[in-house]
Amino acid sequence: MDEKEVIETLRASGYKLTKARRAVIRVLVQSRRKLTAQEILEKGKEEDPKLGIVTVYRTLEILGEIGVAKRLHGESGCHSYALSEPGEHRHYLICKGCGAVIEFEGYEEIGALLSRLEKETGFQITDHWLQVFGYCPRCRERVNEGGGK
């Protein structure tokens, strides 16, 4: 999504576009990697010096509600955020080296797995997250050259 599409989705969902929200949106659109709320705050202050962390979190919550941003869960339990296409459920590849986030589809296959899990366990699945961690081609090359992780 580009900035214009995010803004249109925000307005169509009944939200106003404030200077602070525009700053958060612009940071997310310009980044091709996951960002923490603190990173969004720091980059967003370049556009809106009055931007505060509470506003960043509130904006991220709104963007999540309207389906254009996703909260990602890191291996250490810390949360980060990335822009997302609205609509179907998405899954993510996350680079442990540079933090790049790549969305991928495949809900049909995942859906079949979830159905099988419900049948085999009796567990009623209401939601899921699928985030796969590894190294993008560029970082994998660096890791292999360095001889370690």
C-alpha positions in Angstrom: 0.0 0.0 0.0 1.1 3.5 -0.6 0.5 6.5 1.6 -2.5 7.7 -0.3 -4.2 4.3 0.0 -3.6 4.1 3.7 -5.0 7.6 4.1 -8.1 6.8 2.0 -8.7 3.7 4.1 -8.3 5.7 7.3 -10.8 8.3 6.2 -13.2 5.7 4.8 -13.2 4.1 8.2 -14.4 7.3 9.8 -11.0 8.6 11.2 -9.6 12.0 10.7 -6.1 12.5 9.3 -4.1 14.5 11.8 -0.5 15.6 11.4 0.6 13.0 13.9 -1.3 10.2 12.1 0.2 11.3 8.8 3.7 11.1 10.4 3.1 7.5 11.6 1.7 6.5 8.3 4.5 8.0 6.4 7.1 6.2 8.5 5.4 2.9 8.0 5.0 3.4 4.3 8.6 4.4 3.8 10.0 1.4 5.8 10.2 -2.0 4.3 11.1 -3.6 7.6 9.4 -4.0 11.0 9.7 -1.1 13.4 9.2 -0.8 17.1 6.9 2.0 18.4 9.9 3.8 19.6 11.5 3.7 16.2 8.3 5.0 14.6 8.3 7.8 17.2 11.9 8.8 16.5 11.4 8.8 12.7 8.0 10.4 13.0 9.3 13.3 15.0 11.2 14.4 11.9 7.8 15.3 10.4 5.9 16.2 13.6 8.2 17.2 16.5 5.2 17.2 18.9 4.5 13.5 18.2 4.3 11.4 21.4 4.6 7.7 22.1 0.9 7.5 23.3 -0.2 8.9 19.9 2.0 6.5 18.1 0.4 3.5 19.9 -3.1 4.9 19.4 -2.4 5.4 15.7 -1.0 1.9 15.4 -4.1 0.5 17.1 -6.3 2.3 14.7 -4.3 1.2 11.7 -4.5 -2.3 13.0 -8.3 -2.1 13.4 -8.7 -1.0 9.8 -6.3 -3.7 8.5 -3.5 -1.6 7.2 -0.9 -2.3 9.9 0.0 -5.5 11.7 1.6 -6.0 15.1 4.4 -8.5 14.8 5.7 -10.6 17.6 9.5 -11.0 17.9 11.5 -13.9 19.2 12.3 -11.9 22.3 8.6 -11.1 22.9 9.0 -7.5 21.8 6.4 -6.1 19.5 7.1 -4.3 16.2 4.8 -3.1 13.5 4.7 -3.2 9.7 2.3 -2.0 7.0 -0.1 -4.7 5.7 -2.5 -5.0 2.9 -6.1 -5.1 4.1 -8.3 -8.0 3.4 -7.3 -11.7 3.7 -5.4 -13.0 6.7 -1.6 -12.6 6.1 1.5 -14.4 7.2 5.0 -13.0 7.5 8.6 -13.9 6.8 10.8 -11.8 9.1 14.5 -11.4 8.6 16.5 -11.7 11.8 19.3 -9.8 10.2 17.8 -6.6 8.8 14.2 -6.8 10.0 12.7 -7.0 6.5 9.1 -8.2 6.5 7.6 -10.1 3.6 3.9 -10.9 3.6 2.9 -14.2 2.1 -0.4 -15.9 1.4 -1.3 -19.5 1.7 -4.4 -19.4 3.9 -5.9 -22.4 2.1 -3.1 -24.7 3.2 -2.9 -23.1 6.7 -6.7 -23.4 6.9 -6.5 -27.1 6.2 -3.9 -27.5 8.9 -6.0 -25.7 11.4 -9.1 -27.8 10.6 -7.0 -30.9 11.0 -5.7 -29.7 14.4 -9.2 -29.0 15.6 -10.4 -32.5 14.6 -7.3 -34.2 16.1 -7.3 -32.2 19.4 -10.9 -31.0 19.9 -9.4 -27.6 20.3 -11.5 -24.7 19.0 -9.1 -22.4 17.1 -10.3 -18.8 17.0 -7.3 -17.1 15.5 -3.6 -17.6 14.7 -0.4 -15.8 13.8 2.2 -17.3 11.5 5.5 -15.5 11.5 8.5 -17.3 10.1 12.0 -16.1 11.2 15.1 -16.5 9.2 17.5 -14.6 7.0 16.7 -12.8 3.7 19.0 -13.6 0.8 21.3 -10.5 1.5 21.6 -11.3 5.2 22.0 -15.0 4.6 25.0 -14.2 2.4 26.5 -12.1 5.2 25.8 -14.8 7.8 27.4 -17.5 5.5 30.4 -15.2 4.9 30.9 -14.6 8.6 30.7 -18.3 9.3 27.9 -18.1 11.9 24.5 -16.8 12.9 
